[in-house]
Structures are given as C-alpha cells and as structure tokens.
Amino acid sequence: MEKLNKPTPRSFPCHDFTTEDGSKHTVTVVLAPISLKLEDGALKIGWACSRAPYCHDIYCRYSHKAQLKQGKVEEYTYEVEVR
C-alpha cells in the first residue's frame, strides 16, 4: 500500500500580491487544505490562501477580489464583536 503524505498548511512567499491600486508586493501567505474529496480513486484537495480576501491579482486562482470581479464569489464582510 502506498503511503500518502498528510496535506498540511504551508507558508510561502507570494511575489504577486496586488493591492487595490494595482501595486505588487511580496508577502508571506499560508496555503491550507480546506476540502478533501475522493473522486474516481484519486484524492482531490481544495486549497485556500490566507491573503485571498485582500489580493486583487486577477491572474491568481485564490484571489477573492479577482473572483468577485468575475462574479464567481460574493463580497465578503468581516464583523468583529467588541466587548
């Protein structure tokens, strides 16, 4: 039986993080597995990026802002309860 490595979050430099004004920066991101699905004998892993809600890179598969512009996701709102 083949041994599988457990999918775990990993940190990487992202050299294409794009701000709202279009400027690019290098930032550290965490890519984390968010879904696992067994399909036709193959394990499919869905990944998410920690900076996805804030990145405007239209070519990045993880960028929520880019997906929002393409109509693939809805706008995210973050609420914080202050006590």
PyMOL commands that set and color helices and strands:
alter all, ss='L'
color gray80, all
select helices_A, chain A and resi 52-54+64-69
alter helices_A, ss='H'
color red, helices_A
select strands_A, chain A and resi 10-18+24-39+42-49
alter strands_A, ss='S'
color yellow, strands_A
deselect
rebuild
show_as cartoon
